[in-house]
Amino acid sequence: MKGLSLFSSAGIGEYFLARNGIDIIVANELLEKRANLHKELYPQCEIVVGDITDEIIYNKIIKATKKQKIDFIIASPPCQGMSVAGKNRKSEEMSSDNRNYLILSVIEAIKDLNPDYIIIENVPLLLKLVLKYNNEYLNIEEILRREVGAEYNIISKIFDTADYGVPQHRKRAIIRMSKKGKVWNEPPKNELYTTVEEVIGDLPSLESGEKSNIKWHFARKHDDRQVEWMKHTPTGSSAFDNKIYFPRKKSGERIKGFNSSYRRIKWDEPSPTITIRNDAISSQRNVHPGRKNTDGTYSDSRVMTILELFRLTGLPDDINFPEDTSEILIRQVLGECVPPRLIEVLVKEIIDDKN
């Protein structure tokens, strides 16, 4: 099958589609830096850079896609309007945020291109999002059913990527759509989780600012005080729990914060969700698990390396990002992506009558 990717970012979620018989021939991404990464990963794909709500850009996407009949759309509309750290936004507040209406461009593309299969994915709040639509307040599934429900089966569910072999807990709302008469089963869950130790336990230890001779395995440089706090923080714990080496200001005053911050992850579980701020020790649950030293401190007082993040996302070590790609840009696209293994197990369940 041939496909279209909308709101593609660097295309991380698409990574395993080609080996499952889906060739993304056209993609759209708003931000040029992310689009350039997409070009590196998928040089044969035509990428249209720009705002899909701009009529010229939208028409360019549709024109490029109609050169070849497509059967598949994957769309990941931006989630900034839906996810707010520390609280759930009210329906009225979300319905007034223009970013949440980008989903309507996906519906327009479905109508124009008439594909057999569609995946719309986003943060779990996607399924609770209510938009003002034709003077009514409707959720996304209700809008889809009104607009294309006569032609498509529509199934929505929240999936945790750790249930499907990804060594990372990451919940995503997935809306699967298939033409009436076509079959798209739900994938079975794995019996066992893949753990952090299984995928990164073989990599050499690194301290803040150190480098190895392995591509993408180098440690960010952190503030010496943060390093000291984490040296005294056991695997799976937060520096906020320390009695002596807890986060404090230069004045000595204790820093206020949640104990999800300055926290080491665990070896024997999938990692927590990798966030867009995976570069910062002070962010949520993203410090290396570490190993206990002979003096009672813990090694690897740092955030995960790029290579470790690749593995925790389910990507291969030799993914072809250019070596001069900004470290922060890579961290951002990994922090906002859907791990590709989830998309892979979903498309494997398509029973296509063309095969």
C-alpha positions in Angstrom: 0.0 0.0 0.0 1.0 3.6 -0.5 0.3 6.2 2.2 0.3 9.8 3.4 1.7 11.1 6.6 0.3 14.3 8.1 1.9 16.3 11.0 4.9 14.0 10.4 7.6 15.6 12.5 10.7 13.5 11.7 8.6 10.5 10.9 9.6 8.4 13.9 6.3 6.6 14.1 6.5 5.6 10.4 9.9 3.9 10.8 8.7 0.3 10.4 5.9 0.9 7.9 8.0 0.1 4.8 9.0 -3.3 6.1 5.3 -4.0 6.6 4.3 -3.2 3.0 3.2 0.5 3.5 5.2 3.0 1.5 4.7 6.6 2.7 5.0 8.6 -0.5 4.0 12.1 0.7 4.4 13.7 4.1 3.6 17.1 5.6 5.4 18.9 8.4 5.1 22.5 9.6 8.6 22.9 11.0 11.5 22.9 8.5 14.1 21.4 10.9 11.8 18.4 11.6 11.0 18.1 7.9 14.7 18.0 7.1 15.2 15.1 9.5 12.2 13.4 7.7 14.0 13.8 4.4 17.1 12.1 5.8 15.1 9.1 7.1 12.9 8.8 4.0 14.7 10.3 1.0 12.2 8.8 -1.5 9.2 10.5 0.2 8.0 13.9 -1.0 7.6 16.2 2.0 5.5 19.3 1.8 6.7 21.8 4.4 4.2 24.3 5.7 0.9 24.9 7.5 -1.8 22.4 6.4 -4.5 25.0 7.2 -3.0 27.2 4.5 -5.1 26.4 1.4 -2.1 26.5 -0.9 -0.1 24.0 1.3 -3.2 21.8 1.7 -3.8 21.7 -2.1 -0.1 20.9 -2.7 -0.3 17.9 -0.3 -3.5 16.6 -2.0 -2.1 17.2 -5.5 1.2 15.4 -4.7 -0.7 12.5 -3.1 -3.2 12.0 -6.0 -0.3 11.3 -8.4 -0.5 7.8 -7.0 -3.5 6.1 -5.4 -3.0 5.9 -1.7 -4.7 3.4 0.7 -3.3 4.6 4.0 -3.1 7.8 6.1 -1.3 8.3 9.4 -1.9 11.6 11.1 -0.5 12.9 14.4 -2.0 16.4 14.9 0.0 18.4 17.5 -1.0 17.9 21.1 0.2 21.1 22.7 -3.4 22.3 22.9 -4.4 19.2 24.8 -1.7 18.4 27.2 -0.9 20.6 30.2 1.5 19.4 32.8 0.0 18.9 36.2 -3.7 19.3 35.3 -6.5 18.4 32.9 -7.9 21.2 30.9 -11.6 21.8 30.9 -13.6 20.9 27.7 -14.6 24.6 27.1 -10.9 25.6 27.4 -9.7 23.0 24.9 -12.6 23.7 22.5 -11.4 27.4 22.3 -7.8 26.4 21.4 -7.3 26.7 17.7 -4.5 24.1 17.7 -7.0 21.4 18.6 -9.0 22.1 15.4 -6.1 20.8 13.2 -7.9 17.4 13.3 -10.4 18.9 10.9 -7.7 19.1 8.2 -7.3 15.3 8.6 -11.0 14.8 8.1 -10.8 17.0 4.9 -7.9 14.9 3.6 -9.8 11.6 4.3 -12.8 12.9 2.2 -10.5 14.1 -0.6 -8.3 11.0 -0.8 -10.7 8.2 0.3 -8.1 5.8 1.7 -8.9 2.3 2.9 -7.1 2.7 6.3 -6.4 5.6 8.6 -4.5 5.9 11.9 -5.1 9.1 13.9 -2.9 9.2 17.1 -2.2 11.6 19.9 -2.1 11.9 23.7 -4.9 10.2 25.6 -6.8 13.5 26.0 -7.5 13.3 22.2 -10.5 11.0 23.0 -11.9 13.5 25.6 -11.3 16.6 23.4 -14.6 18.4 22.7 -14.8 20.9 19.8 -17.4 23.4 18.8 -18.6 21.9 15.5 -21.6 23.2 13.6 -22.8 25.0 16.7 -22.6 21.8 18.8 -19.9 20.5 21.2 -18.8 17.1 19.9 -15.9 14.9 20.7 -13.5 13.7 17.9 -15.2 10.3 17.4 -18.6 11.9 17.1 -17.3 14.4 14.5 -15.7 11.5 12.5 -18.9 9.5 12.7 -21.0 12.4 11.4 -18.6 13.2 8.6 -17.4 9.8 7.3 -19.1 7.2 9.5 -21.2 5.9 6.6 -18.0 4.8 4.8 -15.7 3.8 7.7 -15.5 1.6 10.7 -14.2 3.8 13.5 -12.5 2.3 16.6 -10.8 4.4 19.3 -8.7 3.1 22.2 -5.8 4.1 24.5 -2.8 1.9 24.0 0.3 1.6 26.2 3.4 1.0 24.1 4.9 -1.2 26.8 2.2 -3.8 26.1 3.7 -4.3 22.6 7.4 -4.8 23.2 8.5 -1.2 23.6 10.7 -0.7 26.6 8.8 2.4 27.5 5.4 3.1 29.1 3.8 5.6 26.7 0.0 5.9 26.4 -1.4 7.0 23.1 -4.9 7.5 21.9 -5.3 5.6 18.6 -8.3 6.0 16.3 -8.3 3.2 13.7 -10.5 3.7 10.6 -11.1 1.1 7.9 -13.5 1.1 5.0 -16.7 -0.8 5.6 -16.2 -4.4 4.6 -12.5 -4.4 5.5 -11.1 -6.1 8.6 -8.7 -4.5 11.0 -8.1 -6.6 14.2 -6.7 -5.3 17.5 -3.1 -6.6 18.1 -2.6 -9.0 21.0 -0.5 -7.8 24.0 2.8 -9.2 24.8 2.9 -11.5 27.9 6.0 -9.9 29.3 7.4 -6.3 29.3 10.8 -5.5 27.8 12.9 -3.8 30.5 15.3 -1.0 30.5 18.2 -3.3 31.5 17.4 -5.6 28.5 18.0 -2.8 26.0 20.6 -0.5 27.5 22.3 -2.7 30.1 25.2 -3.6 27.8 26.2 0.1 27.2 29.3 1.4 29.0 28.7 3.7 32.1 29.1 7.4 31.5 29.3 10.3 33.9 28.2 13.9 33.2 30.1 15.3 30.1 31.8 12.0 29.2 31.9 10.5 25.8 32.4 6.9 24.5 33.6 5.5 21.2 30.0 4.4 20.4 28.0 6.6 18.0 25.3 8.6 19.8 26.4 7.4 23.3 27.7 10.5 25.0 26.6 12.1 28.2 25.2 15.7 28.5 27.1 18.0 30.8 25.1 18.8 33.9 25.5 21.3 36.8 27.9 19.9 39.4 25.4 20.4 42.2 22.8 18.3 40.3 25.4 15.6 39.7 26.2 15.5 43.4 22.5 15.1 44.3 22.1 12.3 41.8 25.2 10.5 42.9 23.5 10.0 46.3 20.2 8.9 44.7 19.5 5.2 44.4 18.0 3.5 41.4 14.3 4.3 41.1 14.4 7.1 43.7 14.2 10.9 43.6 16.9 13.2 45.0 14.0 14.9 46.8 13.9 11.8 49.0 17.5 12.3 50.1 18.1 13.4 53.7 21.4 15.3 52.9 21.9 15.5 49.2 18.6 16.9 48.2 17.9 19.7 45.5 18.6 23.1 47.1 19.3 26.6 46.1 22.8 28.1 46.4 21.6 29.7 49.6 21.0 26.3 51.0 17.2 26.5 50.9 15.4 23.4 49.8 14.0 23.5 46.3 10.3 22.8 46.1 9.2 20.2 43.6 7.5 16.9 42.8 9.5 13.8 43.5 8.9 12.7 39.9 11.7 15.2 39.3 15.4 14.4 39.8 14.4 10.8 39.7 16.3 7.8 38.4 14.3 5.2 36.4 14.3 1.5 37.2 16.3 -1.3 35.5 13.7 -4.0 35.8 10.7 -2.2 34.2 10.0 -0.4 30.9 11.1 3.3 31.2 8.5 5.9 32.0 7.3 8.1 29.2 10.2 9.9 27.5 9.2 13.6 27.5 10.3 16.5 25.3 12.5 17.7 28.2 14.6 14.6 28.4 17.7 16.7 28.4 17.1 18.0 31.9 17.8 16.1 35.2 15.1 18.3 36.8 12.5 17.0 34.4 10.3 14.0 35.0 11.7 10.5 35.6 14.5 10.6 33.1 17.8 10.1 34.9 19.8 6.9 34.2 19.1 4.1 36.7 22.8 4.0 37.7 24.7 1.2 39.5 25.8 1.2 43.1 29.5 2.1 43.6 31.8 0.6 46.2 31.6 3.9 48.2 27.8 3.8 48.3 27.2 6.4 45.6 25.5 5.6 42.3 27.0 5.8 38.8 25.7 7.6 35.7 24.4 10.7 37.3 23.0 12.1 34.1 20.0 11.9 31.7 19.9 9.2 29.1 22.2 9.4 26.1 20.7 9.7 22.6 21.6 6.1 21.9 19.8 5.0 25.1 16.8 7.0 24.0 16.8 5.3 20.6 16.7 1.9 22.2 14.0 2.9 24.7 11.9 4.2 21.8 12.5 0.9 19.9 14.7 2.4 17.2 17.8 0.7 15.8 21.3 2.0 16.7 22.1 2.8 13.1 19.1 5.1 12.4 20.4 7.5 9.8 20.3 10.9 11.4 23.2 13.0 10.2 26.0 13.2 12.7 25.7 17.0 12.8 22.0 16.9 13.8 21.4 19.1 16.9 21.2 16.9 20.0 18.3 18.9 21.3 16.4 18.5 18.1 16.8 14.7 18.3 15.7 14.7 21.9 12.6 16.8 21.0 11.4 14.5 18.2 11.9 11.4 20.4 10.1 13.1 23.2 7.0 13.9 21.1 6.9 10.7 18.9 4.8 7.6 19.0 7.2 4.7 19.3 7.1 2.9 15.8 6.7 -0.6 17.2 3.1 0.3 18.3 2.3 1.5 14.7 3.9 -1.7 13.4 1.8 -4.1 15.5 -1.3 -2.1 14.5 -0.8 -2.3 10.8 0.2 -6.0 11.0 -3.4 -6.6 12.0 -4.8 -5.2 8.7 -6.4 -8.0 6.7 -6.1 -6.5 3.2 -8.1 -8.2 0.5 -5.5 -7.1 -2.0 -3.0 -9.6 -0.4 
